[in-house]
Amino acid sequence: MTMDGLGKVHLGMTLKGAGRALGARLVVSPDYDDPSECSYANRADGRDANVAYMLHRDRIVRIDVDSRTAGKSFVDVRTEAGIGIGSSEADIRRAYGRRAKVGPHPYGDRNDHYYRLDDNGRNYGIIFETWDGKVSEFRVGGHHAIEYIEGCS
C-alpha cells in the first residue's frame, strides 16, 4: 500500500476502472442509504475479503485493510515500509519516525492508538489503528475520507 492506493488500484479511480485493474468484478454493499454519496465495494469473488474500497460519487476515496475477516480470504497487505496487520507500535515508530503522529483511539483505552501519516503536499494520508500495541486495521485515502471512524460516518 502506498499513499496513492493499493497495488493497481489508485485513489480517484472509478469502480469499473478498479475492477479492470484487479481483473475482478467489484460489488457495492447494499448497506448504505445513499450509495452515490458514500458506499463500500469488495471483490465479488470473495477474495481479499479484508480489503474494502470506499466510494464517493463512483470514485475510490479510501482503501481499508481490516483484520476481522475470520474464515474468509485474507491477503497480507503491507505498506512500502513493511507495516501491516499485526505490526507493533514500535514497528510503526521505527518505519516512520516522527512523521507518524500518535493520538488516542476514539474507542480504545490508553493502550489503543491512531497513528497518522500525511503525504505532504497532497491530500492523502494513512491511519493505523492499534489495539493492545498491534495494528488491527489501517486505511489510506483523502484526508476527509480517512477521518471517518465507522465507514461512511
PyMOL commands that set and color helices and strands:
alter all, ss='L'
color gray80, all
select helices_A, chain A and resi 15-22+89-99+143-147
alter helices_A, ss='H'
color red, helices_A
select strands_A, chain A and resi 5-6+9-10+26-28+39-43+51-56+59-66+101-104+113-118+124-131+134-142
alter strands_A, ss='S'
color yellow, strands_A
deselect
rebuild
show_as cartoon
